[in-house]
Amino acid sequence: MATSKCINVDKWHVCYEDFFKKIEGDPIVRTGHLAVFSALFFMALINGEKGTVRATSWEVMAVAKISSQITYLRIIADLAQLGYVKYRPSLSKFHRSEIRILGLNNQRKEEGTNGQRKQGGKPTSFSPATSIKG
């Protein structure tokens, strides 16, 4: 019988709560945006505490329950434009894109003056088949 990981969410709840407060009056954000942001948030929690996820669009879409890649790309672009995430797409479908959830306190400590990560701040990757196993 597989057991799930216990995750300490104390420092994450503020980011998640802030996201919902910010979108409350935002007419652009719809259920798809909530699904993608929640999927990214979940993937970041499972794989580390840096707020950065490395994943293919198909991996995020599977967690967010979105079946259209066009819809996913529109939503991730909206989230990036609105300042909820920083999206660095991969130029190859065989490599993972980097998506950073903005607004996490521990993330700002990692960034240098030009927005680049300092040494040791590796992004996490997500593997749906192995991530939840304990």
C-alpha positions in Angstrom: 0.0 0.0 0.0 1.5 3.3 -1.1 1.6 6.2 1.3 1.5 9.8 0.3 4.1 12.4 1.2 3.3 14.8 4.0 3.9 18.3 2.8 4.5 21.3 5.0 2.4 24.0 3.5 2.9 26.7 6.1 4.9 29.0 3.8 2.9 28.2 0.7 -0.6 29.1 2.0 0.1 32.9 1.7 1.0 32.6 -2.0 -2.1 30.6 -2.7 -4.3 32.9 -0.7 -2.8 35.9 -2.4 -3.5 34.4 -5.8 -7.2 34.0 -4.9 -7.5 37.5 -3.5 -5.9 39.0 -6.7 -8.1 37.1 -9.1 -11.3 38.0 -7.2 -11.9 41.1 -9.3 -10.1 40.0 -12.4 -12.5 39.4 -15.3 -9.8 37.6 -17.4 -9.3 34.7 -15.0 -11.6 31.8 -15.5 -11.9 28.2 -14.3 -9.1 27.1 -16.7 -6.7 29.6 -15.2 -7.6 28.3 -11.7 -7.0 24.7 -12.9 -3.6 25.4 -14.4 -2.4 27.6 -11.5 -3.6 24.9 -9.0 -1.9 22.2 -11.0 1.4 24.2 -11.0 1.1 24.9 -7.3 0.5 21.2 -6.6 3.4 20.1 -8.8 5.7 22.6 -7.1 4.6 21.4 -3.6 5.2 17.8 -4.5 8.6 18.3 -6.1 10.3 20.9 -3.8 9.9 24.2 -2.2 11.5 26.6 -4.7 8.3 27.6 -6.6 9.7 26.5 -9.9 8.3 23.6 -12.0 9.9 22.0 -15.0 7.3 20.2 -17.0 5.9 19.6 -20.4 2.6 21.0 -21.4 1.1 17.5 -21.4 2.2 16.9 -17.8 0.6 20.2 -16.6 -2.5 19.6 -18.8 -3.0 16.1 -17.2 -2.9 17.5 -13.7 -5.1 20.5 -14.6 -7.6 18.2 -16.5 -7.2 20.3 -19.7 -7.3 18.4 -23.0 -6.6 21.1 -25.5 -3.0 22.3 -25.9 -4.2 25.6 -27.5 -6.3 26.3 -24.4 -3.3 25.5 -22.2 -1.0 27.8 -24.1 -3.5 30.6 -24.0 -4.0 30.1 -20.2 -0.3 29.9 -19.4 0.3 33.0 -21.5 -2.5 34.9 -19.6 -1.0 33.8 -16.3 2.4 35.1 -17.3 1.1 38.4 -18.7 -1.0 39.0 -15.6 2.1 38.4 -13.4 1.1 35.2 -11.6 3.8 33.0 -13.2 7.0 33.5 -15.2 6.9 31.1 -18.1 10.0 30.1 -20.0 8.9 27.8 -22.8 11.0 25.0 -24.2 11.8 25.2 -27.9 11.5 21.4 -28.2 8.6 19.2 -27.4 11.1 16.7 -25.9 12.3 19.2 -23.2 10.4 20.6 -20.3 9.4 24.2 -20.0 10.2 26.2 -16.8 7.3 27.8 -15.0 8.0 29.8 -11.9 5.2 30.8 -9.5 5.7 34.4 -8.6 5.1 35.9 -5.2 6.8 33.2 -3.0 9.0 34.7 -0.3 11.7 32.0 -0.6 11.9 32.6 -4.4 13.0 36.2 -4.2 16.0 35.2 -2.1 17.2 33.0 -4.9 17.2 35.6 -7.6 20.1 37.8 -8.5 19.8 41.4 -9.5 19.1 40.6 -13.1 16.4 38.0 -12.4 18.7 35.0 -12.9 18.9 32.3 -10.3 21.9 32.1 -8.2 23.9 28.8 -8.0 22.2 26.0 -6.3 18.6 27.0 -7.2 17.8 24.2 -9.5 14.2 24.0 -10.8 12.3 20.9 -10.0 10.9 18.5 -12.5 7.6 16.7 -12.3 6.9 13.1 -13.1 3.2 12.2 -12.5 4.0 8.5 -12.2 6.5 8.8 -9.4 5.9 12.1 -7.7 3.2 11.1 -5.2 4.7 7.8 -4.1 6.0 7.8 -0.6 
